[in-house]
Amino acid sequence: MYRRLFVLTLGMFAVGTDGFVVAAILPDISRSLEVSVSTTGLLITVFAFTYAVSSPLIATATAHVPRKRLLIAGLCVLALGNVLTATLQAFGPVLASRALAGLGAGMFTPTASSTASALVPAHQRGRALAFVLAGLSAATALGSPLGAAIGTQAGWQATLWFVTALTVLGALGIAVLMPAVPATPAIGLRARLAPMKDARVGFTLLTTLLVFTGLYTTYTYVAESFDRVTGGSGLTLAVLLCIWGVGATAGSLSVGRLTDRLPAGRLIATAVGIVAVDFALLPLSSSHLASAAVALFVWGVCGWAVLVPLQHRLIDISPEHATVSLGLNASALYLAIAASGLTGAAGMSLVGAHQLGLLAMIFLLLALLTSRTATKLIARHTAAPGMHVQSAR
């Protein structure tokens, strides 16, 4: 089982490195392509928006495709997008190449999560999801800082070639080590969107959207937000991102077993509440190296710890629609990343880069309300006549 999960994790590591490293090299891309940093942030927005919109469409169109073939195809499209980003020299074509990369991520990520949940018994889903998602958090701990360091030494294009190599390695790993996985039953687009009619699902997806809009409003412009301690040094930023990533990996791995044992609502509220306080203090903590390191570590732990219980909650609500719900949740996450490029740019204009944590905190507080609403709806549903009463997840 773990060998199968490992190759999915390897692919997630490649996808995660691609998704996170652009924020670290944003100022370098801005100077090279001769556009403003806020405009360059659209590279992150278009990647994420393409993913969010295309993911359910791709899932519908490729339902008949065996999972292994779809996973490999997604990574190949992702690699092609990165090759084009590294070689093109005008902002418009580079922007289009990031859309292509987002298409590849939209093919891979939800397929990997749903495959992981299907490979294990129900009582081990939390651990399986955490194991695979650890690939994303490990990308923040190792892939993104290493990519940022490579960009500092050899130029931002070298970072994209590094990401391309990781993506090809992930595809080869799945091709060699992953057994054949049959296609899922064909589901139309209307059926894929049907779970959103369930208010429990809707508020859970809204929670994902709000949480990650808050988290990425600051992360998209992390180089500017922490420039007082980095002094413009790419290596210092890489070290700070590594600390953030170590926290993210710790959060992802530790929350798996907790999710199998404790109510998801409690875990979500705790993680989001802690990171909201952390963000409220960012205007002060981001001005000193030691406090910045602590703030980034807490941000990593709690920010990434929230994703597994959100996914587990969706599976619990409707196990028969798990693949669809996880795909919608991934779309909500990437839609949040797309929105954060715009909210972060607006925030820098309105309050400045060093105050972005306060703006992001508003989204996190709203997420606490939507998660609480979902918890109440789940409790009401499980307490309905004729149904077994259990702890609201």
C-alpha positions in Angstrom: 0.0 0.0 0.0 2.7 2.5 1.0 4.6 1.9 -2.2 1.5 3.0 -4.2 1.0 6.0 -1.9 4.7 6.9 -2.2 4.6 7.4 -6.0 1.5 9.6 -5.7 3.4 11.6 -3.0 6.3 11.9 -5.4 4.0 13.4 -8.1 2.5 15.7 -5.5 5.9 16.9 -4.6 6.6 17.9 -8.2 3.2 19.6 -8.5 3.7 21.4 -5.2 7.1 22.6 -6.1 5.8 24.0 -9.3 2.9 25.7 -7.5 4.9 27.3 -4.7 8.2 28.2 -6.2 6.9 31.0 -8.5 6.0 33.2 -5.5 9.7 33.0 -4.3 11.1 34.1 -7.7 8.3 36.7 -8.5 10.6 39.8 -8.2 13.2 38.2 -10.5 10.6 37.4 -13.1 9.2 40.9 -12.8 12.5 42.5 -13.5 13.3 40.1 -16.4 9.9 40.5 -18.1 9.8 44.3 -17.3 6.4 44.3 -15.6 5.4 45.2 -12.1 5.5 42.7 -9.3 1.7 42.9 -8.8 1.2 42.2 -12.5 3.7 39.3 -12.4 1.5 37.9 -9.6 -1.0 37.1 -12.4 1.3 34.1 -13.2 0.1 32.5 -10.0 -3.5 33.7 -10.5 -3.8 32.2 -14.0 -2.2 28.9 -13.0 -4.6 28.5 -10.2 -7.7 29.8 -12.0 -7.1 27.5 -14.9 -6.8 24.6 -12.5 -10.0 25.5 -10.6 -12.1 25.9 -13.7 -10.7 23.0 -15.8 -10.5 20.4 -13.0 -14.2 19.3 -13.0 -14.3 19.5 -16.8 -11.3 17.3 -17.2 -12.6 14.8 -14.6 -15.8 14.5 -16.6 -14.1 14.2 -20.0 -11.5 11.7 -18.7 -13.7 9.4 -16.5 -13.1 6.5 -18.9 -9.3 6.9 -18.8 -7.4 4.6 -16.4 -6.1 6.5 -13.4 -2.4 5.6 -14.0 -2.5 6.9 -17.5 -4.3 10.1 -16.4 -1.8 10.8 -13.6 1.2 10.4 -16.1 -0.5 12.6 -18.7 -1.2 15.4 -16.1 2.5 15.5 -15.1 3.6 15.5 -18.8 1.3 18.5 -19.5 2.7 20.2 -16.4 6.3 19.6 -17.6 5.5 21.1 -21.0 4.0 24.2 -19.4 7.2 24.7 -17.4 9.5 24.2 -20.4 7.5 27.0 -22.2 7.7 29.3 -19.1 11.5 28.9 -19.0 12.0 29.5 -22.7 9.5 32.2 -23.6 10.6 35.9 -23.2 7.4 38.0 -23.3 4.9 38.3 -20.5 1.8 37.3 -22.5 3.2 34.0 -23.8 4.6 33.2 -20.3 1.2 33.9 -18.8 -0.3 31.4 -21.3 2.3 28.8 -20.4 1.3 29.0 -16.8 -2.3 28.3 -17.8 -1.1 25.2 -19.6 0.8 24.2 -16.4 -2.4 24.7 -14.4 -4.2 22.4 -16.8 -1.7 19.7 -16.0 -2.1 20.2 -12.3 -5.9 20.0 -12.7 -5.5 16.6 -14.3 -3.1 15.2 -11.6 -4.0 16.5 -8.1 -7.6 15.5 -7.6 -6.9 12.2 -9.3 -4.1 11.5 -6.9 -6.2 12.3 -3.8 -9.2 10.2 -4.9 -6.9 7.3 -5.8 -5.2 7.5 -2.4 -8.5 7.4 -0.6 -9.6 4.4 -2.7 -6.5 2.4 -2.0 -7.1 2.0 1.8 -9.9 1.0 4.2 -12.2 3.7 5.4 -10.6 3.9 8.8 -7.2 4.7 7.3 -8.4 7.5 4.8 -7.1 10.3 7.0 -3.6 8.8 7.1 -3.6 8.0 3.4 -4.6 11.5 2.4 -2.1 13.0 4.8 0.7 10.8 3.4 -0.1 11.9 -0.2 -0.6 15.6 0.7 2.7 15.4 2.5 4.2 15.6 -1.0 2.8 19.1 -1.3 4.0 20.2 2.1 7.4 18.6 1.5 7.6 20.7 -1.7 7.3 23.8 0.6 10.1 22.4 2.9 12.5 21.3 0.2 11.4 21.9 -3.4 10.4 25.5 -3.2 13.4 26.7 -1.1 15.8 24.8 -3.3 14.1 26.2 -6.4 14.4 29.7 -4.9 18.1 29.2 -4.2 18.7 27.9 -7.7 17.0 31.0 -9.1 19.2 33.3 -7.0 22.4 31.6 -8.3 21.5 30.8 -11.9 18.4 32.9 -12.8 14.7 32.2 -12.5 14.6 30.2 -15.7 16.9 27.6 -14.1 14.3 27.3 -11.3 11.7 26.3 -14.0 14.1 23.7 -15.5 14.5 22.3 -12.0 10.8 22.0 -11.6 10.5 20.4 -15.0 13.1 17.7 -14.0 11.1 17.0 -10.8 7.9 16.6 -12.8 9.5 14.2 -15.3 10.9 12.2 -12.3 7.4 12.0 -10.8 5.9 10.8 -14.1 8.6 8.1 -14.4 8.1 7.0 -10.8 4.3 6.5 -11.4 5.0 4.7 -14.7 7.5 2.3 -13.1 6.1 1.7 -9.6 2.3 2.4 -9.7 0.2 -0.6 -10.6 -2.7 -0.2 -13.1 -5.7 1.5 -11.6 -9.0 1.2 -13.4 -11.0 4.1 -14.6 -13.8 5.4 -12.4 -17.5 5.1 -13.4 -18.5 7.9 -15.9 -20.1 10.9 -14.2 -21.6 13.8 -16.1 -20.7 17.4 -15.2 -24.2 18.0 -13.7 -23.7 15.0 -11.4 -20.2 16.2 -10.5 -21.6 19.5 -9.4 -24.6 18.0 -7.6 -22.9 17.6 -4.2 -22.7 21.4 -4.0 -26.5 21.4 -3.5 -25.9 19.8 -0.1 -25.4 22.7 2.3 -22.9 20.7 4.4 -20.7 20.3 1.3 -21.2 23.9 0.2 -20.1 25.4 3.5 -17.1 23.0 3.7 -16.0 24.1 0.2 -16.6 27.7 1.2 -14.4 27.1 4.2 -11.6 25.8 2.0 -12.0 28.8 -0.3 -11.8 31.3 2.5 -8.9 29.6 4.4 -6.7 29.4 1.4 -7.5 32.8 0.1 -6.3 34.1 3.5 -3.2 31.9 3.5 -2.1 32.7 0.0 -2.9 36.4 0.1 0.3 36.7 2.1 2.2 33.8 0.6 1.9 35.1 -3.0 3.9 38.1 -2.0 6.0 36.5 0.6 9.2 38.1 -0.8 7.8 41.6 -0.3 6.1 40.8 3.0 9.4 39.6 4.6 11.9 41.9 2.8 12.8 43.7 6.1 14.5 40.5 7.3 15.7 39.2 4.0 17.2 42.4 2.7 16.4 41.2 -0.8 18.6 38.1 -0.3 17.2 35.1 -2.1 19.2 32.7 0.1 17.7 34.2 3.3 14.2 33.9 1.8 15.0 30.3 0.8 15.9 29.5 4.5 12.7 31.1 5.7 10.6 29.2 3.2 12.3 26.0 4.3 11.3 26.7 7.9 7.7 27.3 6.7 7.9 24.1 4.7 9.2 22.0 7.7 6.2 23.3 9.6 3.9 22.4 6.8 5.3 18.9 6.6 5.0 18.5 10.3 1.4 19.7 10.2 0.4 17.5 7.3 1.9 14.3 8.8 0.7 14.8 12.4 -2.9 15.7 11.6 -3.6 12.4 9.7 -4.0 10.3 12.8 -5.8 13.0 14.7 -8.3 13.3 11.8 -9.0 9.6 12.2 -9.7 10.1 15.9 -11.1 13.6 16.5 -14.0 15.6 15.0 -12.9 17.4 11.9 -14.7 20.6 13.0 -12.6 20.8 16.1 -9.3 20.4 14.2 -10.3 22.9 11.6 -11.3 25.5 14.2 -8.1 25.1 16.2 -5.8 25.3 13.2 -7.5 28.3 11.6 -7.8 30.1 14.9 -4.1 29.7 15.6 -3.0 30.9 12.2 -5.4 33.8 12.4 -3.6 35.0 15.5 -0.3 34.4 13.8 -1.3 36.6 10.9 -2.5 39.3 13.2 1.0 39.6 14.6 2.8 39.4 11.2 3.2 43.2 10.9 5.5 43.0 13.9 6.9 39.5 13.7 8.0 39.9 10.0 10.4 42.7 11.0 12.8 40.5 12.9 14.5 37.3 11.8 13.9 35.2 14.8 10.2 36.1 15.1 9.7 35.8 11.4 11.0 32.2 11.5 8.6 31.4 14.3 5.7 33.0 12.5 6.4 31.1 9.3 6.7 27.8 11.2 3.4 28.3 13.0 1.8 29.4 9.7 3.2 26.2 8.0 2.0 23.8 10.7 -1.6 25.2 11.1 -2.1 26.2 7.5 -1.4 22.8 6.1 -3.0 20.9 9.0 -6.4 22.2 8.0 -6.6 20.6 4.6 -6.7 16.9 5.6 -9.8 17.3 8.0 -11.5 19.4 5.3 -11.1 16.5 2.9 -12.0 13.9 5.5 -15.2 15.9 6.3 -16.3 15.8 2.7 -15.7 12.0 2.5 -17.7 11.5 5.7 -20.6 13.6 4.4 -21.0 11.6 1.2 -18.7 8.6 0.7 -20.3 7.6 -2.6 -19.4 11.1 -4.0 -15.9 11.2 -2.5 -14.1 11.5 -5.8 -16.4 14.4 -6.9 -16.3 16.2 -3.6 -12.5 16.0 -3.4 -12.3 17.3 -6.9 -14.5 20.3 -6.0 -12.5 20.9 -2.9 -9.3 21.0 -5.0 -11.0 23.4 -7.3 -12.0 25.6 -4.4 -8.4 25.5 -3.1 -6.9 26.6 -6.4 -9.7 29.2 -6.9 -8.5 30.6 -3.6 -4.9 30.8 -4.8 -6.1 32.5 -8.0 -8.1 35.0 -5.9 -5.2 35.6 -3.6 -3.1 37.0 -6.4 -5.7 39.7 -6.8 -6.4 40.3 -3.1 -2.7 40.4 -2.3 -2.0 42.9 -5.1 -4.9 45.0 -3.9 -3.7 44.8 -0.3 -0.2 45.9 -1.2 -1.7 49.0 -2.9 -4.1 49.7 0.0 -2.1 48.8 3.2 1.4 47.8 2.0 3.1 44.4 1.8 4.0 44.4 5.5 0.3 44.6 6.6 -1.0 41.8 4.3 -1.3 39.5 7.3 -4.1 41.7 8.7 -6.1 41.6 5.5 -5.6 37.8 5.3 -6.8 37.4 8.8 -10.3 38.7 7.8 -10.6 35.7 5.4 -9.6 33.3 8.2 -12.1 34.7 10.6 -14.8 34.3 8.0 -13.6 30.7 7.5 -14.2 30.0 11.2 -17.8 31.0 10.8 -18.4 28.9 7.7 -16.7 25.9 9.3 -18.9 26.3 12.4 -22.0 26.4 10.2 -21.0 23.2 8.5 -20.4 21.5 11.8 -23.9 22.5 13.0 -25.5 21.2 9.7 -23.6 17.9 10.0 -24.7 17.5 13.6 -28.4 18.3 12.7 -28.2 15.7 9.8 -26.8 12.9 11.9 -29.3 13.6 14.7 -32.3 13.4 12.3 -34.9 10.7 13.1 -33.8 7.2 12.0 -30.2 8.1 11.8 -27.4 7.1 14.1 -26.2 10.0 16.2 -22.4 10.5 16.2 -20.0 13.3 16.8 -20.2 16.0 14.2 -17.2 15.8 12.0 
